[in-house]
Amino acid sequence: MTPQKARRFTARVSVSRVGVRAYFLWIAALLASAALAPAQAQSPVLGPFPSWPGGALEPAAVGPLSETVMRRGRPDYDPLGIRWGSFIIHPSLSVVGTYDSNVFATAKTASTPVKSDFFVTEIPTLGIGSDWNQDAVSLSVGGAFKQYASQTSEDVNNFTAEADGRLDLSNGEYLAVDTIYQLLHEDRTSPNAAVSAKDPIEYKVMGADLVYVHQKARLGFRIDNTITAYDFNNASTASGVTIPENFRDRIEYVVAPRLNYEIVPGYNAFVRVIGNERQYFSQQIGGGPGGENVRRNSHGWEVDAGTAIEISRITTAEVYVGYLKQYYENPLLKSPSGIGFGANLIWNVTPISTIKASFSQAVAETTLPGASSSLETGVQLTGEHELLRNLLLLASIGFVHDNYQQAGPSRSDNTFGADVGARYLLNRNWTATLDVNYSRRDSSAGNIPTGNYSRVQAIASVKLGF
């Protein structure tokens, strides 16, 4: 895959591909265990169940390729890896301690006080990548194992394995393939989560992405082809009653051709078409519109036009606007349509300071009863600063508005997040981080278990990497 997509995808894998509901676990993993890529900036809020990977269907699917403070290579502090022939191996182990002020992400009421706790996360990772003049292959595996001091029902073991490669056909032409397997657990903040489940809901994500890029002259194109499968395990209540979750099992297909034209060096225009198909394996029994059985199959498209600008790698930006439509086969489910847009901006204010901004609107999948999907709008602003050569600071704020598409009274959620953190590079092998973040959701659904909540987490971690 391209370096730009690899960076976007690494961050999204750290998010565990579950948006808001996995945000805080992602922060811990992101700050402490990015073994295969330079440090990434946190994103305080993301929307419901993004599709994998982050190159074709997600909001803010485009983004400038530019060096930032957190991404910049540091020859004096970057791990060298272990050479094995023409490959380089990067093992690491992180230990993260987190205080969570609201473990179950519930609204504080007189009858339902929130529960806080402390948990430890061990994050081992192993990455193997080729060191060739052309073509490339890599493999990475990693886990995230959480143990709570008191709320032991929330203990989870997550796992991720990814393999990708690039075949250079000629100058400006290549094929890239990416495959992934993930064992994950749904965070309690998810609007889709079964609140009566004794344990977090376990699910698996399996996906493959094939990309062809042809950019030999001013006119070029690329085609992304993605298939993603979601497999949910049934849950149970504390009394042993089964909670069906396998109606959420599905396969998603995406095809996204993109035509690029270089107006002058550093200024590009593009047109992109996205087609998707979402096929569910079974029907939702009850709880849907009118209490009817609901199969959530749908297909949709989006057409975008935009521009990419690069000014001496100091300021880079991509912005697009278009129209989107998602058709749901069941007439009880509303088919959303509207303006789709997105933008990313990177401004290296000085050699030691970076400002990043992004905003987007797109259709996000959900299994919230009665809702077909969410028309999701988000904005994010991040600042990065190199206080010392080995001390990096970051601050980030973000806002996401989810307008759930329902035939009856609709639900809307406003989620706000803020984060401040510091990363201290002791030497090539040891890294320490401190991080404090805040997240809050104000929902028109009110103080139901999947509605309003606020949460603060304080995170400290140490990482050993080679």
Secondary structure, DSSP 4 states (H G I P E B T S, - for coil): --HHHHHHHHHHHHTTT-GGGGHHHHHHHHHH---SSS-----S---S-PPSSTTTSSTT--------TTTS--TTTS---EEETTEEEEEEEEEEEEEES-TT-----SSS----EEEEEEEEEEEEEE--SS-EEEEEEEEEEEEESS-GGG-EEEEEEEEEEEEEEETTEEEEEEEEEEEEE--TT-TTS-TT-SSPPEEEEEEEEEEEEE-SSSEEEEEEEEEEEEEEPPEE-TT--EE--GGG-EEEEEEEEEEEEEEETTEEEEEEEEEEEEEESS-B-SSSGGG--B---EEEEEEEEEEEEEETTTEEEEEEEEEEEEEESSTTS---EEEEEEEEEEEEEETTEEEEEEEEEEEEE---TTEEEEEEEEEEEEEEEEEETTEEEEEEEEEEEEEEEESSS--EEEEEEEEEEEEEE-SSSEEEEEEEEEEEEEETT-SSTTS-EEEEEEEEEEEEE-
